[in-house]
């Protein structure tokens, strides 16, 4: 059930959105969902498509300095696409491969690839010469990686058994990058709710956590910039 009121169509459950479009729908109910309020239709439920749609279709709603796909500069597009590919496979989706693995071999393979990529990202950030993955300007790769890294210590370390290391203790460059995005750029903090995040995972996946117990730690959910 929704943890906050759904303001567009008044749905109590995600499945209500899907059945509003097709009452006979029998597939998976997944987020995110980009909803067309005029046509009462789901435009897309694929995050990589939706983020690009925001660049290409919504310029009339943003300030001049944010028009034209500013997170996807043409000069860096090939580099962004290449990084997105391996980061998605081994990090964004890698935590799920580990968490939902049904064999020791599959789990260890996913965890190995995940932490190899975290090490690679640590090196990239340490040597980027700027605050972001591709230098001094934020791009799409920062946005896409943030959503996984901000959940890593509070959820994935314990819930998905991704416990070879923690961002706050073992990856100083990633940790610095994460805290900069969260504490210095309001859009990241304003759209992160740790209570929702932790309860979603721990109370949704009963095959992983059959008693739906939500761990208290680690505390704090994210370390303030003035503390280590």
PyMOL CGO cylinders between C-alpha atoms (Angstrom):
from pymol import cmd
from pymol.cgo import CYLINDER

trace = [
    CYLINDER, 0.00, 0.00, 0.00, 1.17, 3.55, -0.66, 0.3, 1, 1, 1, 1, 1, 1,
    CYLINDER, 1.17, 3.55, -0.66, 3.19, 5.13, 2.17, 0.3, 1, 1, 1, 1, 1, 1,
    CYLINDER, 3.19, 5.13, 2.17, 2.04, 8.58, 1.08, 0.3, 1, 1, 1, 1, 1, 1,
    CYLINDER, 2.04, 8.58, 1.08, -1.15, 9.71, -0.66, 0.3, 1, 1, 1, 1, 1, 1,
    CYLINDER, -1.15, 9.71, -0.66, -1.08, 9.17, -4.42, 0.3, 1, 1, 1, 1, 1, 1,
    CYLINDER, -1.08, 9.17, -4.42, -2.22, 12.58, -5.72, 0.3, 1, 1, 1, 1, 1, 1,
    CYLINDER, -2.22, 12.58, -5.72, -2.95, 11.94, -9.40, 0.3, 1, 1, 1, 1, 1, 1,
    CYLINDER, -2.95, 11.94, -9.40, -5.54, 9.17, -9.71, 0.3, 1, 1, 1, 1, 1, 1,
    CYLINDER, -5.54, 9.17, -9.71, -6.14, 8.37, -6.04, 0.3, 1, 1, 1, 1, 1, 1,
    CYLINDER, -6.14, 8.37, -6.04, -4.68, 4.87, -6.19, 0.3, 1, 1, 1, 1, 1, 1,
    CYLINDER, -4.68, 4.87, -6.19, -4.03, 2.93, -2.99, 0.3, 1, 1, 1, 1, 1, 1,
    CYLINDER, -4.03, 2.93, -2.99, -1.89, 0.27, -4.66, 0.3, 1, 1, 1, 1, 1, 1,
    CYLINDER, -1.89, 0.27, -4.66, 0.44, 0.33, -7.63, 0.3, 1, 1, 1, 1, 1, 1,
    CYLINDER, 0.44, 0.33, -7.63, -1.60, -2.39, -9.30, 0.3, 1, 1, 1, 1, 1, 1,
    CYLINDER, -1.60, -2.39, -9.30, -4.53, 0.06, -9.40, 0.3, 1, 1, 1, 1, 1, 1,
    CYLINDER, -4.53, 0.06, -9.40, -2.55, 2.18, -11.85, 0.3, 1, 1, 1, 1, 1, 1,
    CYLINDER, -2.55, 2.18, -11.85, -1.86, -0.74, -14.15, 0.3, 1, 1, 1, 1, 1, 1,
    CYLINDER, -1.86, -0.74, -14.15, -5.46, -1.98, -14.02, 0.3, 1, 1, 1, 1, 1, 1,
    CYLINDER, -5.46, -1.98, -14.02, -6.74, 1.50, -14.75, 0.3, 1, 1, 1, 1, 1, 1,
    CYLINDER, -6.74, 1.50, -14.75, -5.08, 1.15, -18.15, 0.3, 1, 1, 1, 1, 1, 1,
    CYLINDER, -5.08, 1.15, -18.15, -5.84, -2.54, -18.67, 0.3, 1, 1, 1, 1, 1, 1,
    CYLINDER, -5.84, -2.54, -18.67, -8.26, -4.30, -16.30, 0.3, 1, 1, 1, 1, 1, 1,
    CYLINDER, -8.26, -4.30, -16.30, -6.96, -7.66, -17.52, 0.3, 1, 1, 1, 1, 1, 1,
    CYLINDER, -6.96, -7.66, -17.52, -3.28, -6.86, -16.91, 0.3, 1, 1, 1, 1, 1, 1,
    CYLINDER, -3.28, -6.86, -16.91, -1.48, -9.84, -15.36, 0.3, 1, 1, 1, 1, 1, 1,
    CYLINDER, -1.48, -9.84, -15.36, 2.19, -8.84, -15.53, 0.3, 1, 1, 1, 1, 1, 1,
    CYLINDER, 2.19, -8.84, -15.53, 4.48, -7.39, -12.89, 0.3, 1, 1, 1, 1, 1, 1,
    CYLINDER, 4.48, -7.39, -12.89, 3.67, -4.10, -11.17, 0.3, 1, 1, 1, 1, 1, 1,
    CYLINDER, 3.67, -4.10, -11.17, 6.90, -2.12, -11.29, 0.3, 1, 1, 1, 1, 1, 1,
    CYLINDER, 6.90, -2.12, -11.29, 8.08, 1.41, -10.62, 0.3, 1, 1, 1, 1, 1, 1,
    CYLINDER, 8.08, 1.41, -10.62, 8.85, 4.03, -11.69, 0.3, 1, 1, 1, 1, 1, 1,
    CYLINDER, 8.85, 4.03, -11.69, 5.76, 4.87, -13.70, 0.3, 1, 1, 1, 1, 1, 1,
    CYLINDER, 5.76, 4.87, -13.70, 5.46, 7.93, -15.94, 0.3, 1, 1, 1, 1, 1, 1,
    CYLINDER, 5.46, 7.93, -15.94, 1.73, 8.64, -16.17, 0.3, 1, 1, 1, 1, 1, 1,
    CYLINDER, 1.73, 8.64, -16.17, -0.04, 10.61, -18.93, 0.3, 1, 1, 1, 1, 1, 1,
    CYLINDER, -0.04, 10.61, -18.93, -2.82, 12.52, -17.16, 0.3, 1, 1, 1, 1, 1, 1,
    CYLINDER, -2.82, 12.52, -17.16, -4.53, 13.58, -20.40, 0.3, 1, 1, 1, 1, 1, 1,
    CYLINDER, -4.53, 13.58, -20.40, -4.75, 10.14, -21.97, 0.3, 1, 1, 1, 1, 1, 1,
    CYLINDER, -4.75, 10.14, -21.97, -4.87, 8.12, -18.72, 0.3, 1, 1, 1, 1, 1, 1,
    CYLINDER, -4.87, 8.12, -18.72, -2.03, 5.93, -19.87, 0.3, 1, 1, 1, 1, 1, 1,
    CYLINDER, -2.03, 5.93, -19.87, 1.32, 4.64, -18.67, 0.3, 1, 1, 1, 1, 1, 1,
    CYLINDER, 1.32, 4.64, -18.67, 3.95, 6.21, -20.91, 0.3, 1, 1, 1, 1, 1, 1,
    CYLINDER, 3.95, 6.21, -20.91, 6.80, 4.09, -19.55, 0.3, 1, 1, 1, 1, 1, 1,
    CYLINDER, 6.80, 4.09, -19.55, 7.85, 2.09, -16.52, 0.3, 1, 1, 1, 1, 1, 1,
    CYLINDER, 7.85, 2.09, -16.52, 11.52, 1.90, -17.48, 0.3, 1, 1, 1, 1, 1, 1,
    CYLINDER, 11.52, 1.90, -17.48, 13.74, 4.33, -15.54, 0.3, 1, 1, 1, 1, 1, 1,
    CYLINDER, 13.74, 4.33, -15.54, 16.39, 4.67, -18.26, 0.3, 1, 1, 1, 1, 1, 1,
    CYLINDER, 16.39, 4.67, -18.26, 13.70, 5.69, -20.77, 0.3, 1, 1, 1, 1, 1, 1,
    CYLINDER, 13.70, 5.69, -20.77, 11.95, 8.07, -18.39, 0.3, 1, 1, 1, 1, 1, 1,
    CYLINDER, 11.95, 8.07, -18.39, 15.09, 9.98, -17.46, 0.3, 1, 1, 1, 1, 1, 1,
    CYLINDER, 15.09, 9.98, -17.46, 15.83, 10.60, -21.15, 0.3, 1, 1, 1, 1, 1, 1,
    CYLINDER, 15.83, 10.60, -21.15, 12.23, 11.68, -21.77, 0.3, 1, 1, 1, 1, 1, 1,
    CYLINDER, 12.23, 11.68, -21.77, 12.65, 14.34, -19.11, 0.3, 1, 1, 1, 1, 1, 1,
    CYLINDER, 12.65, 14.34, -19.11, 15.56, 15.81, -21.09, 0.3, 1, 1, 1, 1, 1, 1,
    CYLINDER, 15.56, 15.81, -21.09, 13.85, 15.69, -24.45, 0.3, 1, 1, 1, 1, 1, 1,
    CYLINDER, 13.85, 15.69, -24.45, 10.18, 16.49, -23.79, 0.3, 1, 1, 1, 1, 1, 1,
    CYLINDER, 10.18, 16.49, -23.79, 9.93, 18.85, -20.81, 0.3, 1, 1, 1, 1, 1, 1,
    CYLINDER, 9.93, 18.85, -20.81, 12.05, 21.89, -21.71, 0.3, 1, 1, 1, 1, 1, 1,
    CYLINDER, 12.05, 21.89, -21.71, 9.05, 24.21, -21.53, 0.3, 1, 1, 1, 1, 1, 1,
    CYLINDER, 9.05, 24.21, -21.53, 8.76, 23.51, -17.80, 0.3, 1, 1, 1, 1, 1, 1,
    CYLINDER, 8.76, 23.51, -17.80, 12.35, 24.22, -16.73, 0.3, 1, 1, 1, 1, 1, 1,
    CYLINDER, 12.35, 24.22, -16.73, 14.62, 27.24, -16.46, 0.3, 1, 1, 1, 1, 1, 1,
    CYLINDER, 14.62, 27.24, -16.46, 16.78, 28.27, -19.41, 0.3, 1, 1, 1, 1, 1, 1,
    CYLINDER, 16.78, 28.27, -19.41, 19.97, 26.88, -17.88, 0.3, 1, 1, 1, 1, 1, 1,
    CYLINDER, 19.97, 26.88, -17.88, 18.38, 23.43, -17.58, 0.3, 1, 1, 1, 1, 1, 1,
    CYLINDER, 18.38, 23.43, -17.58, 17.03, 23.16, -21.12, 0.3, 1, 1, 1, 1, 1, 1,
    CYLINDER, 17.03, 23.16, -21.12, 18.47, 20.96, -23.83, 0.3, 1, 1, 1, 1, 1, 1,
    CYLINDER, 18.47, 20.96, -23.83, 19.38, 17.92, -21.78, 0.3, 1, 1, 1, 1, 1, 1,
    CYLINDER, 19.38, 17.92, -21.78, 21.98, 19.54, -19.55, 0.3, 1, 1, 1, 1, 1, 1,
    CYLINDER, 21.98, 19.54, -19.55, 22.69, 16.25, -17.75, 0.3, 1, 1, 1, 1, 1, 1,
    CYLINDER, 22.69, 16.25, -17.75, 23.40, 14.62, -21.10, 0.3, 1, 1, 1, 1, 1, 1,
    CYLINDER, 23.40, 14.62, -21.10, 25.83, 16.91, -22.94, 0.3, 1, 1, 1, 1, 1, 1,
    CYLINDER, 25.83, 16.91, -22.94, 26.42, 15.79, -26.51, 0.3, 1, 1, 1, 1, 1, 1,
    CYLINDER, 26.42, 15.79, -26.51, 30.20, 15.95, -26.09, 0.3, 1, 1, 1, 1, 1, 1,
    CYLINDER, 30.20, 15.95, -26.09, 30.04, 13.35, -23.31, 0.3, 1, 1, 1, 1, 1, 1,
    CYLINDER, 30.04, 13.35, -23.31, 27.15, 11.24, -24.58, 0.3, 1, 1, 1, 1, 1, 1,
    CYLINDER, 27.15, 11.24, -24.58, 29.24, 8.26, -25.68, 0.3, 1, 1, 1, 1, 1, 1,
    CYLINDER, 29.24, 8.26, -25.68, 31.14, 8.29, -22.38, 0.3, 1, 1, 1, 1, 1, 1,
    CYLINDER, 31.14, 8.29, -22.38, 27.89, 8.53, -20.41, 0.3, 1, 1, 1, 1, 1, 1,
    CYLINDER, 27.89, 8.53, -20.41, 26.29, 5.66, -22.33, 0.3, 1, 1, 1, 1, 1, 1,
    CYLINDER, 26.29, 5.66, -22.33, 29.35, 3.46, -21.84, 0.3, 1, 1, 1, 1, 1, 1,
    CYLINDER, 29.35, 3.46, -21.84, 29.51, 4.09, -18.10, 0.3, 1, 1, 1, 1, 1, 1,
    CYLINDER, 29.51, 4.09, -18.10, 25.76, 3.62, -17.68, 0.3, 1, 1, 1, 1, 1, 1,
    CYLINDER, 25.76, 3.62, -17.68, 26.03, 0.19, -19.28, 0.3, 1, 1, 1, 1, 1, 1,
    CYLINDER, 26.03, 0.19, -19.28, 28.48, -1.36, -16.84, 0.3, 1, 1, 1, 1, 1, 1,
    CYLINDER, 28.48, -1.36, -16.84, 27.25, 0.56, -13.80, 0.3, 1, 1, 1, 1, 1, 1,
    CYLINDER, 27.25, 0.56, -13.80, 23.69, -0.61, -14.41, 0.3, 1, 1, 1, 1, 1, 1,
    CYLINDER, 23.69, -0.61, -14.41, 24.69, -4.23, -14.98, 0.3, 1, 1, 1, 1, 1, 1,
    CYLINDER, 24.69, -4.23, -14.98, 27.00, -4.62, -12.00, 0.3, 1, 1, 1, 1, 1, 1,
    CYLINDER, 27.00, -4.62, -12.00, 25.87, -1.96, -9.48, 0.3, 1, 1, 1, 1, 1, 1,
    CYLINDER, 25.87, -1.96, -9.48, 22.29, -0.72, -10.04, 0.3, 1, 1, 1, 1, 1, 1,
    CYLINDER, 22.29, -0.72, -10.04, 21.11, -4.19, -10.98, 0.3, 1, 1, 1, 1, 1, 1,
    CYLINDER, 21.11, -4.19, -10.98, 24.01, -5.97, -9.32, 0.3, 1, 1, 1, 1, 1, 1,
    CYLINDER, 24.01, -5.97, -9.32, 22.58, -5.51, -5.83, 0.3, 1, 1, 1, 1, 1, 1,
    CYLINDER, 22.58, -5.51, -5.83, 19.38, -7.22, -6.97, 0.3, 1, 1, 1, 1, 1, 1,
    CYLINDER, 19.38, -7.22, -6.97, 21.30, -10.06, -8.60, 0.3, 1, 1, 1, 1, 1, 1,
    CYLINDER, 21.30, -10.06, -8.60, 23.00, -10.65, -5.26, 0.3, 1, 1, 1, 1, 1, 1,
    CYLINDER, 23.00, -10.65, -5.26, 19.90, -10.20, -3.13, 0.3, 1, 1, 1, 1, 1, 1,
    CYLINDER, 19.90, -10.20, -3.13, 17.66, -12.48, -5.15, 0.3, 1, 1, 1, 1, 1, 1,
    CYLINDER, 17.66, -12.48, -5.15, 20.27, -15.11, -6.00, 0.3, 1, 1, 1, 1, 1, 1,
    CYLINDER, 20.27, -15.11, -6.00, 19.07, -18.65, -5.37, 0.3, 1, 1, 1, 1, 1, 1,
    CYLINDER, 19.07, -18.65, -5.37, 22.47, -20.34, -5.43, 0.3, 1, 1, 1, 1, 1, 1,
    CYLINDER, 22.47, -20.34, -5.43, 25.79, -19.67, -3.73, 0.3, 1, 1, 1, 1, 1, 1,
    CYLINDER, 25.79, -19.67, -3.73, 27.53, -19.43, -7.08, 0.3, 1, 1, 1, 1, 1, 1,
    CYLINDER, 27.53, -19.43, -7.08, 25.14, -16.83, -8.49, 0.3, 1, 1, 1, 1, 1, 1,
    CYLINDER, 25.14, -16.83, -8.49, 25.35, -14.80, -5.28, 0.3, 1, 1, 1, 1, 1, 1,
    CYLINDER, 25.35, -14.80, -5.28, 29.15, -14.80, -5.17, 0.3, 1, 1, 1, 1, 1, 1,
    CYLINDER, 29.15, -14.80, -5.17, 29.37, -13.91, -8.87, 0.3, 1, 1, 1, 1, 1, 1,
    CYLINDER, 29.37, -13.91, -8.87, 27.06, -10.92, -8.41, 0.3, 1, 1, 1, 1, 1, 1,
    CYLINDER, 27.06, -10.92, -8.41, 28.79, -9.71, -5.25, 0.3, 1, 1, 1, 1, 1, 1,
    CYLINDER, 28.79, -9.71, -5.25, 32.20, -10.05, -6.85, 0.3, 1, 1, 1, 1, 1, 1,
    CYLINDER, 32.20, -10.05, -6.85, 31.18, -7.99, -9.88, 0.3, 1, 1, 1, 1, 1, 1,
    CYLINDER, 31.18, -7.99, -9.88, 29.46, -5.42, -7.65, 0.3, 1, 1, 1, 1, 1, 1,
    CYLINDER, 29.46, -5.42, -7.65, 32.46, -4.74, -5.45, 0.3, 1, 1, 1, 1, 1, 1,
    CYLINDER, 32.46, -4.74, -5.45, 34.85, -4.79, -8.39, 0.3, 1, 1, 1, 1, 1, 1,
    CYLINDER, 34.85, -4.79, -8.39, 32.77, -2.02, -9.94, 0.3, 1, 1, 1, 1, 1, 1,
    CYLINDER, 32.77, -2.02, -9.94, 32.59, -0.07, -6.67, 0.3, 1, 1, 1, 1, 1, 1,
    CYLINDER, 32.59, -0.07, -6.67, 36.38, -0.19, -6.60, 0.3, 1, 1, 1, 1, 1, 1,
    CYLINDER, 36.38, -0.19, -6.60, 36.46, 1.05, -10.18, 0.3, 1, 1, 1, 1, 1, 1,
    CYLINDER, 36.46, 1.05, -10.18, 34.08, 3.90, -9.33, 0.3, 1, 1, 1, 1, 1, 1,
    CYLINDER, 34.08, 3.90, -9.33, 36.18, 4.78, -6.29, 0.3, 1, 1, 1, 1, 1, 1,
    CYLINDER, 36.18, 4.78, -6.29, 39.19, 5.15, -8.56, 0.3, 1, 1, 1, 1, 1, 1,
    CYLINDER, 39.19, 5.15, -8.56, 37.28, 7.22, -11.10, 0.3, 1, 1, 1, 1, 1, 1,
    CYLINDER, 37.28, 7.22, -11.10, 36.00, 9.66, -8.46, 0.3, 1, 1, 1, 1, 1, 1,
    CYLINDER, 36.00, 9.66, -8.46, 39.36, 9.90, -6.73, 0.3, 1, 1, 1, 1, 1, 1,
    CYLINDER, 39.36, 9.90, -6.73, 41.01, 10.85, -10.03, 0.3, 1, 1, 1, 1, 1, 1,
    CYLINDER, 41.01, 10.85, -10.03, 38.25, 12.77, -11.80, 0.3, 1, 1, 1, 1, 1, 1,
    CYLINDER, 38.25, 12.77, -11.80, 39.59, 16.21, -10.93, 0.3, 1, 1, 1, 1, 1, 1,
    CYLINDER, 39.59, 16.21, -10.93, 36.08, 17.33, -10.01, 0.3, 1, 1, 1, 1, 1, 1,
    CYLINDER, 36.08, 17.33, -10.01, 33.17, 16.55, -7.78, 0.3, 1, 1, 1, 1, 1, 1,
    CYLINDER, 33.17, 16.55, -7.78, 31.47, 14.23, -10.23, 0.3, 1, 1, 1, 1, 1, 1,
    CYLINDER, 31.47, 14.23, -10.23, 32.08, 10.99, -12.09, 0.3, 1, 1, 1, 1, 1, 1,
    CYLINDER, 32.08, 10.99, -12.09, 32.96, 12.73, -15.35, 0.3, 1, 1, 1, 1, 1, 1,
    CYLINDER, 32.96, 12.73, -15.35, 34.67, 15.81, -13.99, 0.3, 1, 1, 1, 1, 1, 1,
    CYLINDER, 34.67, 15.81, -13.99, 33.45, 19.19, -12.80, 0.3, 1, 1, 1, 1, 1, 1,
    CYLINDER, 33.45, 19.19, -12.80, 29.88, 18.98, -14.11, 0.3, 1, 1, 1, 1, 1, 1,
    CYLINDER, 29.88, 18.98, -14.11, 27.13, 16.66, -12.94, 0.3, 1, 1, 1, 1, 1, 1,
    CYLINDER, 27.13, 16.66, -12.94, 25.77, 14.32, -15.60, 0.3, 1, 1, 1, 1, 1, 1,
    CYLINDER, 25.77, 14.32, -15.60, 23.23, 11.53, -15.91, 0.3, 1, 1, 1, 1, 1, 1,
    CYLINDER, 23.23, 11.53, -15.91, 25.68, 8.95, -14.57, 0.3, 1, 1, 1, 1, 1, 1,
    CYLINDER, 25.68, 8.95, -14.57, 25.76, 10.73, -11.20, 0.3, 1, 1, 1, 1, 1, 1,
    CYLINDER, 25.76, 10.73, -11.20, 21.97, 10.72, -10.94, 0.3, 1, 1, 1, 1, 1, 1,
    CYLINDER, 21.97, 10.72, -10.94, 21.67, 7.05, -11.84, 0.3, 1, 1, 1, 1, 1, 1,
    CYLINDER, 21.67, 7.05, -11.84, 24.41, 5.93, -9.47, 0.3, 1, 1, 1, 1, 1, 1,
    CYLINDER, 24.41, 5.93, -9.47, 23.10, 8.01, -6.55, 0.3, 1, 1, 1, 1, 1, 1,
    CYLINDER, 23.10, 8.01, -6.55, 19.88, 6.01, -6.31, 0.3, 1, 1, 1, 1, 1, 1,
    CYLINDER, 19.88, 6.01, -6.31, 21.82, 2.83, -5.56, 0.3, 1, 1, 1, 1, 1, 1,
    CYLINDER, 21.82, 2.83, -5.56, 24.61, 4.28, -3.44, 0.3, 1, 1, 1, 1, 1, 1,
    CYLINDER, 24.61, 4.28, -3.44, 22.27, 6.19, -1.12, 0.3, 1, 1, 1, 1, 1, 1,
    CYLINDER, 22.27, 6.19, -1.12, 20.53, 2.88, -0.35, 0.3, 1, 1, 1, 1, 1, 1,
    CYLINDER, 20.53, 2.88, -0.35, 23.69, 0.84, -0.06, 0.3, 1, 1, 1, 1, 1, 1,
    CYLINDER, 23.69, 0.84, -0.06, 24.61, 1.12, 3.61, 0.3, 1, 1, 1, 1, 1, 1,
    CYLINDER, 24.61, 1.12, 3.61, 21.04, 1.38, 5.00, 0.3, 1, 1, 1, 1, 1, 1,
    CYLINDER, 21.04, 1.38, 5.00, 19.64, -1.53, 2.96, 0.3, 1, 1, 1, 1, 1, 1,
    CYLINDER, 19.64, -1.53, 2.96, 21.80, -3.47, 0.54, 0.3, 1, 1, 1, 1, 1, 1,
    CYLINDER, 21.80, -3.47, 0.54, 24.63, -4.33, 2.92, 0.3, 1, 1, 1, 1, 1, 1,
    CYLINDER, 24.63, -4.33, 2.92, 22.36, -6.36, 5.17, 0.3, 1, 1, 1, 1, 1, 1,
    CYLINDER, 22.36, -6.36, 5.17, 19.14, -7.02, 3.23, 0.3, 1, 1, 1, 1, 1, 1,
    CYLINDER, 19.14, -7.02, 3.23, 20.83, -8.16, 0.00, 0.3, 1, 1, 1, 1, 1, 1,
    CYLINDER, 20.83, -8.16, 0.00, 23.96, -9.52, 1.73, 0.3, 1, 1, 1, 1, 1, 1,
    CYLINDER, 23.96, -9.52, 1.73, 26.24, -7.07, -0.08, 0.3, 1, 1, 1, 1, 1, 1,
    CYLINDER, 26.24, -7.07, -0.08, 28.45, -6.95, 3.00, 0.3, 1, 1, 1, 1, 1, 1,
    CYLINDER, 28.45, -6.95, 3.00, 31.99, -7.10, 1.67, 0.3, 1, 1, 1, 1, 1, 1,
    CYLINDER, 31.99, -7.10, 1.67, 32.29, -3.39, 2.43, 0.3, 1, 1, 1, 1, 1, 1,
    CYLINDER, 32.29, -3.39, 2.43, 30.32, -0.27, 3.30, 0.3, 1, 1, 1, 1, 1, 1,
    CYLINDER, 30.32, -0.27, 3.30, 30.38, 3.04, 1.47, 0.3, 1, 1, 1, 1, 1, 1,
    CYLINDER, 30.38, 3.04, 1.47, 30.98, 5.07, 4.64, 0.3, 1, 1, 1, 1, 1, 1,
    CYLINDER, 30.98, 5.07, 4.64, 33.89, 2.96, 5.83, 0.3, 1, 1, 1, 1, 1, 1,
    CYLINDER, 33.89, 2.96, 5.83, 35.58, 1.56, 2.72, 0.3, 1, 1, 1, 1, 1, 1,
    CYLINDER, 35.58, 1.56, 2.72, 35.04, 3.98, -0.19, 0.3, 1, 1, 1, 1, 1, 1,
    CYLINDER, 35.04, 3.98, -0.19, 36.06, 7.50, 0.83, 0.3, 1, 1, 1, 1, 1, 1,
    CYLINDER, 36.06, 7.50, 0.83, 35.77, 9.07, -2.63, 0.3, 1, 1, 1, 1, 1, 1,
    CYLINDER, 35.77, 9.07, -2.63, 32.31, 7.61, -3.25, 0.3, 1, 1, 1, 1, 1, 1,
    CYLINDER, 32.31, 7.61, -3.25, 31.29, 8.61, 0.28, 0.3, 1, 1, 1, 1, 1, 1,
    CYLINDER, 31.29, 8.61, 0.28, 32.41, 12.21, -0.30, 0.3, 1, 1, 1, 1, 1, 1,
    CYLINDER, 32.41, 12.21, -0.30, 30.56, 12.30, -3.65, 0.3, 1, 1, 1, 1, 1, 1,
    CYLINDER, 30.56, 12.30, -3.65, 27.39, 10.89, -2.07, 0.3, 1, 1, 1, 1, 1, 1,
    CYLINDER, 27.39, 10.89, -2.07, 27.34, 13.41, 0.76, 0.3, 1, 1, 1, 1, 1, 1,
    CYLINDER, 27.34, 13.41, 0.76, 27.98, 16.29, -1.64, 0.3, 1, 1, 1, 1, 1, 1,
    CYLINDER, 27.98, 16.29, -1.64, 24.96, 15.33, -3.75, 0.3, 1, 1, 1, 1, 1, 1,
    CYLINDER, 24.96, 15.33, -3.75, 22.72, 14.73, -0.74, 0.3, 1, 1, 1, 1, 1, 1,
    CYLINDER, 22.72, 14.73, -0.74, 23.65, 17.71, 1.42, 0.3, 1, 1, 1, 1, 1, 1,
    CYLINDER, 23.65, 17.71, 1.42, 24.53, 20.34, -1.21, 0.3, 1, 1, 1, 1, 1, 1,
    CYLINDER, 24.53, 20.34, -1.21, 21.96, 19.75, -3.96, 0.3, 1, 1, 1, 1, 1, 1,
    CYLINDER, 21.96, 19.75, -3.96, 18.40, 19.95, -2.57, 0.3, 1, 1, 1, 1, 1, 1,
    CYLINDER, 18.40, 19.95, -2.57, 16.82, 17.80, -5.30, 0.3, 1, 1, 1, 1, 1, 1,
    CYLINDER, 16.82, 17.80, -5.30, 18.66, 14.72, -4.01, 0.3, 1, 1, 1, 1, 1, 1,
    CYLINDER, 18.66, 14.72, -4.01, 17.82, 15.18, -0.34, 0.3, 1, 1, 1, 1, 1, 1,
    CYLINDER, 17.82, 15.18, -0.34, 14.24, 16.25, -1.05, 0.3, 1, 1, 1, 1, 1, 1,
    CYLINDER, 14.24, 16.25, -1.05, 13.53, 13.04, -2.97, 0.3, 1, 1, 1, 1, 1, 1,
    CYLINDER, 13.53, 13.04, -2.97, 15.19, 10.64, -0.51, 0.3, 1, 1, 1, 1, 1, 1,
    CYLINDER, 15.19, 10.64, -0.51, 13.13, 9.23, 2.36, 0.3, 1, 1, 1, 1, 1, 1,
    CYLINDER, 13.13, 9.23, 2.36, 15.11, 6.69, 4.33, 0.3, 1, 1, 1, 1, 1, 1,
    CYLINDER, 15.11, 6.69, 4.33, 12.12, 5.45, 6.31, 0.3, 1, 1, 1, 1, 1, 1,
    CYLINDER, 12.12, 5.45, 6.31, 10.25, 4.66, 3.09, 0.3, 1, 1, 1, 1, 1, 1,
    CYLINDER, 10.25, 4.66, 3.09, 13.34, 3.05, 1.57, 0.3, 1, 1, 1, 1, 1, 1,
    CYLINDER, 13.34, 3.05, 1.57, 14.07, 0.77, 4.52, 0.3, 1, 1, 1, 1, 1, 1,
    CYLINDER, 14.07, 0.77, 4.52, 10.48, -0.26, 5.12, 0.3, 1, 1, 1, 1, 1, 1,
    CYLINDER, 10.48, -0.26, 5.12, 9.86, -0.94, 1.44, 0.3, 1, 1, 1, 1, 1, 1,
    CYLINDER, 9.86, -0.94, 1.44, 12.67, -3.46, 1.18, 0.3, 1, 1, 1, 1, 1, 1,
    CYLINDER, 12.67, -3.46, 1.18, 12.31, -5.10, 4.57, 0.3, 1, 1, 1, 1, 1, 1,
    CYLINDER, 12.31, -5.10, 4.57, 8.53, -5.46, 4.44, 0.3, 1, 1, 1, 1, 1, 1,
    CYLINDER, 8.53, -5.46, 4.44, 8.10, -6.28, 0.74, 0.3, 1, 1, 1, 1, 1, 1,
    CYLINDER, 8.10, -6.28, 0.74, 10.53, -9.16, 0.29, 0.3, 1, 1, 1, 1, 1, 1,
    CYLINDER, 10.53, -9.16, 0.29, 9.20, -11.79, 2.65, 0.3, 1, 1, 1, 1, 1, 1,
    CYLINDER, 9.20, -11.79, 2.65, 11.22, -14.49, 0.91, 0.3, 1, 1, 1, 1, 1, 1,
    CYLINDER, 11.22, -14.49, 0.91, 14.35, -12.67, 2.11, 0.3, 1, 1, 1, 1, 1, 1,
    CYLINDER, 14.35, -12.67, 2.11, 13.04, -11.26, 5.40, 0.3, 1, 1, 1, 1, 1, 1,
    CYLINDER, 13.04, -11.26, 5.40, 10.09, -13.48, 6.43, 0.3, 1, 1, 1, 1, 1, 1,
    CYLINDER, 10.09, -13.48, 6.43, 9.32, -11.63, 9.66, 0.3, 1, 1, 1, 1, 1, 1,
    CYLINDER, 9.32, -11.63, 9.66, 9.52, -8.17, 8.02, 0.3, 1, 1, 1, 1, 1, 1,
    CYLINDER, 9.52, -8.17, 8.02, 11.88, -6.84, 10.67, 0.3, 1, 1, 1, 1, 1, 1,
    CYLINDER, 11.88, -6.84, 10.67, 13.47, -3.50, 9.77, 0.3, 1, 1, 1, 1, 1, 1,
    CYLINDER, 13.47, -3.50, 9.77, 17.02, -3.07, 11.15, 0.3, 1, 1, 1, 1, 1, 1,
    CYLINDER, 17.02, -3.07, 11.15, 17.65, 0.05, 13.20, 0.3, 1, 1, 1, 1, 1, 1,
    CYLINDER, 17.65, 0.05, 13.20, 21.07, 0.82, 11.76, 0.3, 1, 1, 1, 1, 1, 1,
    CYLINDER, 21.07, 0.82, 11.76, 23.38, 1.83, 10.47, 0.3, 1, 1, 1, 1, 1, 1,
    CYLINDER, 23.38, 1.83, 10.47, 23.09, 5.22, 12.09, 0.3, 1, 1, 1, 1, 1, 1,
    CYLINDER, 23.09, 5.22, 12.09, 22.94, 7.85, 10.85, 0.3, 1, 1, 1, 1, 1, 1,
    CYLINDER, 22.94, 7.85, 10.85, 21.29, 6.92, 7.56, 0.3, 1, 1, 1, 1, 1, 1,
    CYLINDER, 21.29, 6.92, 7.56, 23.76, 9.24, 5.85, 0.3, 1, 1, 1, 1, 1, 1,
    CYLINDER, 23.76, 9.24, 5.85, 26.76, 10.87, 7.50, 0.3, 1, 1, 1, 1, 1, 1,
    CYLINDER, 26.76, 10.87, 7.50, 26.69, 14.69, 7.74, 0.3, 1, 1, 1, 1, 1, 1,
    CYLINDER, 26.69, 14.69, 7.74, 29.36, 16.50, 5.76, 0.3, 1, 1, 1, 1, 1, 1,
    CYLINDER, 29.36, 16.50, 5.76, 31.12, 17.76, 8.88, 0.3, 1, 1, 1, 1, 1, 1,
    CYLINDER, 31.12, 17.76, 8.88, 31.56, 14.25, 10.31, 0.3, 1, 1, 1, 1, 1, 1,
    CYLINDER, 31.56, 14.25, 10.31, 33.44, 11.17, 9.19, 0.3, 1, 1, 1, 1, 1, 1,
]
cmd.load_cgo(trace, "trace")
